[in-house]
Structures are given as structure tokens and as C-alpha cells.
Amino acid sequence: MTKRLILIITALIILISCDADVKRVIPPEGTVNRVTDFFMLEDNSTFLFLTSNMNRRYDYGMLVMMEIDEEGDAVYVDSITVPSLAGKMAVDEETGFIYVTSRDLHGIVRVKILGKQGGYRLSYIDDNEGQHPDVLKTEKEPYAVAFSQDKSKLYVSHLLNGEMTAIDLENWVKIDSYKLKYGVTDIKYDPNSEYFVASHRSSGFITLIDPIQTLSDFYVGLSEIEMDLPIESYDIRSLGIAADGQSIYASFRNVPVDSDDDGAPQLLQFKINSDGSLVTEVLRSIPLKGSLGELTVLPYTTGAQDNEYTGELVFIASPEEKKISIVDSSHEGIIDEITYSDDCEPYQIYAKKTGATTGIVFVSCYVQDRIILYDVDVSQKDFIKEKGVVE
């Protein structure tokens, strides 16, 4: 027995020693590898993208910062390793913190933006003995995130079991987790109803989240409401808020519950009644093709004074169809499409308004590990033009 125990201990020591000697594979600086998120700073030139490492090519993900120079080219600024299977990020420019979710380690890390424009760099402020600090644990497979209205808290949603975790950002601690329906894909604040809205890939319901902070405690009210749809169906992949804050867009795969038929994908525009009845009203439904990815909303303003109009372009990705569909709030149906060959299967997409009629759109060709940038100007007949590619 003693001999067997000695052999077991010896084997454990060897295993621990071997593990310590394993060299982790760090992605090269600026790596584009399964990009899952974007963010552009208010200077309208510095942007971030999140390399997820979802294919496990390396042992880490990476947060990359780039800048669009005077010639319009995207130039590398800095990058920092983050935990693998990075999901989404939330950026608070006022404090300089970037919060990144990790589906692999079931938590979040925070990165600090240091310096000024033209000399930015990314750094960790938490204790870090490796390539990144220990994650602040949430639940399994954290993904989409949203700030509270005063940005004192971060709400983290989860893809696997559907929880929503509240994080106290000042003290960097988990407050609590709250059970939603499975497979939360997105979470956005709806100014019209004053609820946070969560979408689900495994349900046709949406969840309304009502965080309440008192002097002594923190509560979260939850309400599940059905979409007003002709048939029972499910799988909303992404949400976006209209420019006027009165309605919500949804990238809806529309998979029937009681049928083996293929889904009838569509862009939904709906609103949540603000009279306390918690009823959704579908304002319009636009048929699309293919298995849908994410959407993004680009607000714009045209005209002046009595003729001023505020609206939005909505960009919806379809990786299966290899295209981006574009919808204008002032028109019925699809106004334009960007089609790709085998060099791009778009899934993640992000838009940033840069002027009254202008903006920039970022598209992640997810499997091909390419990022395509577009300039948009709704005052022009040819309103969208390719700006550049990051590979």
C-alpha cells in the first residue's frame, strides 16, 4: 500500500511539473482571429476589436486597438491578451475601463486604457502573474454585457443557462445572479419602457429586467413576455435600439417550435408598451434570407428645423447567404445589400455615428478572420463604400 501511495505521489509531481513547463501559445500582436466585438471611441478614429480565439488556435484571446490615420488607413496601436473564448466587451470611456467576458473561464476581466489619443496603450491594473489577471467569476458562458444607466454596475448575460449577473464596478465584486430563460444572446436598455431587454436563442420570449437600487440593497425584477407573432417560434440573435429610443430591432431567425420546417428569418421592429401592461407591439416585419447573425443600428439626421428627420439605417448580417442587408427607417423593405463571395461570412457587425449623416460600419468575416470597414454617408446616392480591410 505504501509503495502504491509513493507511486501515485510521484506521478502527481511529474504531472504538475510537466504542466508548469507547458508553453502557452500567445497570439501575435494585432491578431484577427474569430472577432466577436467592436467599439469605436468618441474621437471617431480609435477603435477596438476583440479576438475571441473561438477556434482555439492559441491559448488566449486578444483585445486589439487600432487607429484610422489621416489617409484613412487602419494603423495598429496596441494589443493585450485576454482569456480565451472572449465573448463581448463594454467600454466606459470616462473611466477608461474595458470589460471583457470569457466563455472559457466563466467570468470577466477589466482592461485599462492609458495615455491620450496618439499615445494610447492597454494595461491591466489587477494583480497579474501571467498573461491576464484572474477573472471575476460570474456564471457559465458569459457573453453580452450592458452598463447600468449610471455605469456603476455591469449586467452580464450568459449563453448556457441564461443567468444575468450584476457586477459592482466600483468595488469590483459580483452582487448576485438572476435566472432568465436559457441562451441569452443580447441585452440592451430600452429608453421607452425603461427596462433592460434580453433576447434568447432558445425561446420566443424576451425578458424585461428591472434593476432597483435602494439605500441598503439591490433588487432585480424579471418579467417574461411573448412576442406578438403569427406562430410560436424562437431564436433572436441580436437587438438594436431605434434612433428615437421608441422601438427595438431584432435579428430573428424565427424557427418554428412545432415544425421541422426551416425558419423564416426576418428583421423585427417592435416596441414595449410603456403603460405598465408589459405588452409587445410588432411595428413591422421584413423577410430576410439565411441563418441570421447580428444587427447594428446607425442613426442619422437629415434636413433642418421643420424639415429635420431623425432615422436610422439597420445592417443585418447573414453568414449563410454571405451578405449584409440594409434597411432604412424611412423606407419599406431592404434598400441595399452587400454581397460577398467565399472571402467573407459576416456575423458580427458594429456601426458608429461620426456626423449628422455619416458613420463607420465594421464587419467581422468571422470564419475567414477578416475585418471590413465601410464609410457611410446617407446624404449621398452611393451611401456606403468600402474603406479598408484588416487581416
C-alpha positions as CSV (number, residue, x, y, z in Angstrom):
1,M,0.0,0.0,0.0
2,T,2.8,2.4,0.9
3,K,4.6,1.6,-2.3
4,R,1.4,2.3,-4.3
5,L,0.9,5.6,-2.5
6,I,4.5,6.6,-3.3
7,L,4.0,5.9,-7.0
8,I,0.8,7.9,-7.0
9,I,2.5,10.9,-5.4
10,T,5.5,10.6,-7.7
11,A,3.1,10.6,-10.8
12,L,1.3,13.7,-9.5
13,I,4.5,15.6,-9.0
14,I,5.6,14.7,-12.6
15,L,2.2,15.8,-14.0
16,I,2.4,19.1,-12.1
17,S,5.9,19.7,-13.2
18,C,5.0,19.0,-16.8
19,D,2.0,21.3,-16.7
20,A,4.2,24.1,-15.3
21,D,6.6,23.6,-18.2
22,V,3.9,23.8,-20.9
23,K,4.4,26.8,-23.0
24,R,1.2,28.7,-23.7
25,V,0.7,29.8,-27.2
26,I,0.2,33.6,-27.2
27,P,-1.4,35.2,-30.3
28,P,0.8,37.6,-32.2
29,E,0.2,41.4,-31.7
30,G,-2.9,42.6,-33.5
31,T,-4.2,39.1,-34.3
32,V,-7.5,38.9,-36.2
33,N,-8.9,35.5,-35.0
34,R,-12.7,34.9,-34.7
35,V,-13.5,38.5,-34.0
36,T,-16.7,38.9,-31.8
37,D,-17.0,42.6,-31.0
38,F,-16.0,46.1,-31.9
39,F,-16.1,49.6,-30.3
40,M,-15.0,53.0,-31.6
41,L,-14.0,55.8,-29.2
42,E,-15.6,59.2,-29.4
43,D,-12.6,60.6,-31.3
44,N,-14.0,58.7,-34.3
45,S,-10.6,57.4,-35.2
46,T,-9.5,54.9,-32.5
47,F,-11.3,51.6,-32.4
48,L,-11.1,48.3,-30.6
49,F,-11.8,44.7,-31.7
50,L,-12.0,41.5,-29.7
51,T,-10.2,38.4,-31.0
52,S,-12.1,35.6,-29.3
53,N,-9.9,32.5,-30.1
54,M,-13.1,30.5,-30.6
55,N,-11.2,28.1,-32.8
56,R,-8.6,27.6,-30.0
57,R,-5.7,28.3,-32.4
58,Y,-3.9,29.9,-29.4
59,D,-4.3,29.7,-25.6
60,Y,-5.7,33.3,-25.3
61,G,-7.9,35.8,-26.9
62,M,-6.7,39.3,-27.6
63,L,-8.0,42.9,-27.3
64,V,-6.6,45.0,-30.2
65,M,-6.6,48.8,-30.5
66,M,-6.2,50.5,-33.9
67,E,-6.4,54.0,-35.3
68,I,-7.6,55.4,-38.6
69,D,-4.9,57.7,-39.7
70,E,-5.2,60.9,-41.9
71,E,-5.0,58.8,-45.0
72,G,-7.9,56.7,-43.9
73,D,-5.8,53.6,-43.2
74,A,-6.3,51.4,-40.1
75,V,-3.0,51.5,-38.1
76,Y,-2.0,49.2,-35.2
77,V,-1.7,50.9,-31.8
78,D,-1.6,48.3,-29.1
79,S,-3.0,44.9,-28.0
80,I,-3.3,42.8,-24.8
81,T,-4.0,39.2,-24.2
82,V,-7.4,38.3,-22.7
83,P,-8.9,35.0,-21.5
84,S,-9.8,32.6,-24.3
85,L,-13.2,32.3,-25.9
86,A,-13.8,36.1,-25.4
87,G,-17.4,37.0,-25.9
88,K,-18.3,40.7,-25.8
89,M,-17.0,43.9,-24.3
90,A,-18.3,47.0,-22.6
91,V,-16.3,50.3,-22.8
92,D,-16.6,53.2,-20.4
93,E,-14.5,56.0,-21.9
94,E,-14.9,58.2,-18.9
95,T,-13.1,55.8,-16.6
96,G,-11.0,54.2,-19.3
97,F,-12.1,50.7,-18.4
98,I,-12.9,47.9,-20.9
99,Y,-14.8,44.9,-19.5
100,V,-14.4,41.6,-21.5
101,T,-16.3,38.4,-21.0
102,S,-14.7,34.9,-21.2
103,R,-16.9,31.9,-22.1
104,D,-13.9,29.6,-21.3
105,L,-13.2,30.8,-17.8
106,H,-16.8,31.8,-16.9
107,G,-16.0,35.4,-15.8
108,I,-14.8,38.8,-16.8
109,V,-11.6,40.8,-16.8
110,R,-11.1,44.6,-17.0
111,V,-8.5,46.4,-19.1
112,K,-7.5,50.0,-18.6
113,I,-6.9,52.5,-21.5
114,L,-3.9,54.6,-20.5
115,G,-2.5,57.7,-22.2
116,K,-4.0,60.1,-24.6
117,Q,-5.1,60.0,-28.3
118,G,-2.0,59.3,-30.4
119,G,-0.3,57.6,-27.4
120,Y,-2.9,55.1,-26.1
121,R,-1.9,51.8,-24.6
122,L,-3.8,48.9,-23.0
123,S,-2.9,47.6,-19.5
124,Y,-4.2,45.6,-16.6
125,I,-4.4,47.2,-13.1
126,D,-5.3,44.0,-11.3
127,D,-2.7,41.5,-10.0
128,N,-1.4,39.6,-12.9
129,E,1.2,36.9,-12.8
130,G,0.5,35.5,-16.2
131,Q,-0.9,36.8,-19.5
132,H,-4.0,38.2,-17.7
133,P,-5.4,38.5,-14.2
134,D,-7.8,36.0,-12.7
135,V,-11.3,36.5,-14.0
136,L,-14.1,37.8,-11.7
137,K,-16.4,34.8,-11.8
138,T,-20.0,35.1,-13.0
139,E,-21.8,32.0,-14.3
140,K,-21.2,29.6,-17.2
141,E,-20.5,31.1,-20.6
142,P,-20.9,34.9,-20.0
143,Y,-21.5,36.8,-23.3
144,A,-23.3,40.0,-23.8
145,V,-23.0,42.9,-21.4
146,A,-24.7,46.3,-20.6
147,F,-23.9,49.1,-18.2
148,S,-26.5,50.4,-15.7
149,Q,-27.7,53.8,-16.5
150,D,-25.2,55.5,-14.2
151,K,-22.5,53.0,-15.2
152,S,-21.9,51.9,-11.6
153,K,-22.9,48.3,-12.4
154,L,-22.3,45.9,-15.3
155,Y,-25.0,43.4,-16.2
156,V,-23.5,40.2,-17.7
157,S,-25.8,37.8,-19.6
158,H,-25.0,34.1,-20.1
159,L,-25.4,31.9,-23.2
160,L,-25.6,28.5,-21.5
161,N,-28.2,28.6,-18.6
162,G,-29.4,32.2,-19.2
163,E,-28.5,34.0,-16.0
164,M,-27.9,37.7,-15.6
165,T,-25.1,38.6,-13.2
166,A,-24.8,42.1,-11.7
167,I,-21.3,43.4,-11.0
168,D,-20.5,46.3,-8.7
169,L,-17.8,48.1,-10.8
170,E,-16.6,50.4,-8.0
171,N,-15.7,47.6,-5.7
172,W,-15.2,45.0,-8.5
173,V,-17.3,42.3,-6.9
174,K,-20.2,40.2,-8.0
175,I,-23.5,41.3,-6.4
176,D,-25.7,38.3,-7.4
177,S,-27.0,36.3,-10.4
178,Y,-30.6,36.1,-11.5
179,K,-32.2,33.3,-13.6
180,L,-33.6,34.1,-17.0
181,K,-34.6,31.7,-19.8
182,Y,-31.8,29.8,-21.5
183,G,-29.4,31.1,-24.1
184,V,-29.3,34.9,-23.7
185,T,-27.9,36.4,-26.8
186,D,-28.1,40.1,-26.2
187,I,-29.1,42.7,-23.6
188,K,-30.0,46.3,-24.3
189,Y,-31.5,49.2,-22.4
190,D,-34.9,50.3,-23.8
191,P,-35.4,54.0,-23.1
192,N,-39.1,53.8,-24.0
193,S,-40.1,51.2,-21.4
194,E,-37.1,51.9,-19.1
195,Y,-36.4,48.2,-18.9
196,F,-33.3,46.3,-19.9
197,V,-34.3,43.8,-22.6
198,A,-32.7,40.4,-23.1
199,S,-33.2,38.2,-26.1
200,H,-32.9,34.4,-26.3
201,R,-31.8,31.9,-28.9
202,S,-33.8,29.1,-27.3
203,S,-37.1,31.0,-26.8
204,G,-39.5,33.3,-28.5
205,F,-39.9,35.2,-25.3
206,I,-38.0,38.4,-24.4
207,T,-37.1,39.1,-20.8
208,L,-37.6,42.5,-19.2
209,I,-35.1,43.3,-16.4
210,D,-35.8,46.0,-13.9
211,P,-32.8,46.6,-11.5
212,I,-33.7,48.6,-8.4
213,Q,-31.0,50.1,-6.1
214,T,-32.2,51.2,-2.7
215,L,-30.1,52.8,0.1
216,S,-29.5,49.4,1.6
217,D,-30.0,46.8,-1.0
218,F,-30.2,45.9,-4.7
219,Y,-33.1,44.1,-6.3
220,V,-33.8,42.8,-9.8
221,G,-37.4,42.4,-11.1
222,L,-37.9,40.0,-14.1
223,S,-40.8,39.7,-16.5
224,E,-41.0,37.3,-19.4
225,I,-43.3,38.4,-22.3
226,E,-44.1,36.8,-25.6
227,M,-43.6,38.5,-28.9
228,D,-46.8,39.2,-30.9
229,L,-46.1,36.7,-33.7
230,P,-48.3,34.7,-36.1
231,I,-46.8,31.3,-35.0
232,E,-44.9,30.1,-32.0
233,S,-41.2,30.4,-32.9
234,Y,-37.8,31.3,-31.4
235,D,-34.2,32.4,-31.8
236,I,-33.5,36.2,-31.6
237,R,-29.7,36.7,-32.2
238,S,-29.3,40.4,-31.7
239,L,-31.1,43.6,-30.6
240,G,-30.7,47.3,-31.5
241,I,-32.4,50.5,-30.3
242,A,-34.0,52.8,-32.9
243,A,-32.6,56.4,-33.1
244,D,-35.6,57.9,-31.3
245,G,-35.5,55.4,-28.5
246,Q,-39.1,54.4,-29.0
247,S,-38.7,50.9,-30.6
248,I,-36.3,47.9,-30.8
249,Y,-35.0,46.0,-33.8
250,A,-34.4,42.2,-33.6
251,S,-32.4,39.9,-35.8
252,F,-34.9,37.0,-35.7
253,R,-34.2,33.5,-37.1
254,N,-37.9,32.6,-36.5
255,V,-37.5,28.9,-36.1
256,P,-41.0,27.2,-35.6
257,V,-41.5,25.4,-32.3
258,D,-43.8,22.6,-33.5
259,S,-42.5,22.0,-37.0
260,D,-39.4,20.7,-38.8
261,D,-39.7,23.4,-41.4
262,D,-36.8,25.8,-41.9
263,G,-37.1,29.1,-40.2
264,A,-38.4,32.2,-41.9
265,P,-35.8,34.8,-40.9
266,Q,-36.8,38.4,-40.6
267,L,-36.0,41.7,-39.2
268,L,-38.5,42.7,-36.5
269,Q,-39.2,46.2,-35.3
270,F,-41.2,46.2,-32.1
271,K,-42.0,48.3,-29.1
272,I,-42.8,47.5,-25.4
273,N,-45.8,49.5,-24.2
274,S,-44.7,51.9,-21.5
275,D,-48.1,52.0,-19.8
276,G,-47.2,49.1,-17.4
277,S,-49.1,46.5,-19.4
278,L,-45.9,44.8,-20.5
279,V,-47.2,44.0,-24.0
280,T,-45.1,44.0,-27.1
281,E,-46.3,45.5,-30.4
282,V,-44.7,44.4,-33.6
283,L,-44.4,47.5,-35.8
284,R,-43.1,45.8,-38.9
285,S,-41.5,42.6,-40.1
286,I,-39.1,42.4,-43.1
287,P,-38.4,39.0,-44.6
288,L,-34.7,38.1,-44.9
289,K,-32.8,35.0,-46.1
290,G,-30.4,32.6,-44.5
291,S,-29.4,31.9,-40.9
292,L,-29.1,35.4,-39.4
293,G,-26.2,36.8,-37.4
294,E,-26.1,40.2,-35.6
295,L,-27.5,43.6,-36.5
296,T,-26.4,47.1,-35.8
297,V,-28.2,50.5,-35.9
298,L,-26.7,53.6,-37.4
299,P,-28.7,56.8,-36.5
300,Y,-28.7,59.8,-38.9
301,T,-30.3,63.2,-39.1
302,T,-31.2,65.0,-42.4
303,G,-32.8,68.3,-43.1
304,A,-33.1,71.3,-40.7
305,Q,-35.6,72.9,-38.4
306,D,-39.2,72.0,-39.5
307,N,-37.8,69.6,-42.1
308,E,-35.4,67.8,-39.9
309,Y,-35.8,64.0,-39.8
310,T,-34.0,61.6,-37.5
311,G,-33.9,58.0,-38.5
312,E,-31.6,55.0,-38.8
313,L,-30.0,52.5,-41.1
314,V,-30.2,48.9,-39.9
315,F,-27.5,46.5,-41.0
316,I,-28.2,42.8,-40.6
317,A,-25.6,40.0,-41.2
318,S,-26.4,36.7,-42.8
319,P,-23.4,34.4,-42.8
320,E,-25.2,31.6,-44.6
321,E,-26.2,33.9,-47.5
322,K,-22.8,35.8,-47.3
323,K,-24.5,39.1,-47.3
324,I,-25.4,42.3,-45.3
325,S,-28.9,43.5,-45.7
326,I,-29.6,47.2,-45.2
327,V,-32.9,48.7,-44.1
328,D,-33.8,52.4,-43.8
329,S,-36.4,53.5,-41.2
330,S,-37.8,55.9,-43.8
331,H,-38.4,53.2,-46.5
332,E,-40.2,49.9,-46.7
333,G,-38.1,46.8,-47.1
334,I,-34.5,46.4,-47.9
335,I,-32.8,49.3,-49.7
336,D,-29.5,47.7,-50.5
337,E,-27.3,44.6,-49.9
338,I,-23.6,44.0,-49.6
339,T,-22.8,40.5,-51.1
340,Y,-19.6,38.6,-50.6
341,S,-18.0,35.6,-52.2
342,D,-16.2,32.9,-50.2
343,D,-13.9,35.5,-48.7
344,C,-16.5,36.6,-46.1
345,E,-19.2,35.1,-43.9
346,P,-20.4,38.1,-41.9
347,Y,-21.7,37.5,-38.4
348,Q,-20.7,40.3,-36.0
349,I,-21.3,43.9,-37.1
350,Y,-21.0,47.3,-35.5
351,A,-21.8,50.9,-36.5
352,K,-20.6,54.2,-35.1
353,K,-22.2,57.6,-36.0
354,T,-19.5,60.1,-36.9
355,G,-21.6,63.0,-38.1
356,A,-25.2,64.0,-38.8
357,T,-25.3,61.9,-42.0
358,T,-22.1,59.9,-41.7
359,G,-20.8,56.8,-39.9
360,I,-18.4,53.8,-40.0
361,V,-19.5,50.2,-40.1
362,F,-17.3,47.3,-39.0
363,V,-18.0,43.8,-40.3
364,S,-16.4,40.6,-38.9
365,C,-15.9,37.9,-41.5
366,Y,-15.9,35.5,-38.7
367,V,-14.6,32.3,-40.2
368,Q,-12.2,34.0,-42.7
369,D,-10.6,36.1,-39.9
370,R,-11.1,39.4,-41.8
371,I,-12.5,42.8,-40.8
372,I,-14.0,45.0,-43.4
373,L,-14.6,48.7,-42.7
374,Y,-17.2,50.9,-44.6
375,D,-17.8,54.6,-44.8
376,V,-21.4,55.6,-44.8
377,D,-23.0,58.9,-45.8
378,V,-26.8,58.9,-46.2
379,S,-26.7,62.2,-48.0
380,Q,-25.0,60.6,-51.0
381,K,-26.6,58.4,-53.7
382,D,-23.9,55.8,-53.2
383,F,-24.2,56.0,-49.5
384,I,-21.8,53.1,-48.5
385,K,-18.2,52.5,-49.7
386,E,-15.6,50.0,-48.6
387,K,-12.9,51.8,-46.5
388,G,-10.4,49.1,-45.9
389,V,-9.6,45.6,-44.6
390,V,-7.8,44.4,-41.5
391,E,-6.4,40.9,-41.6
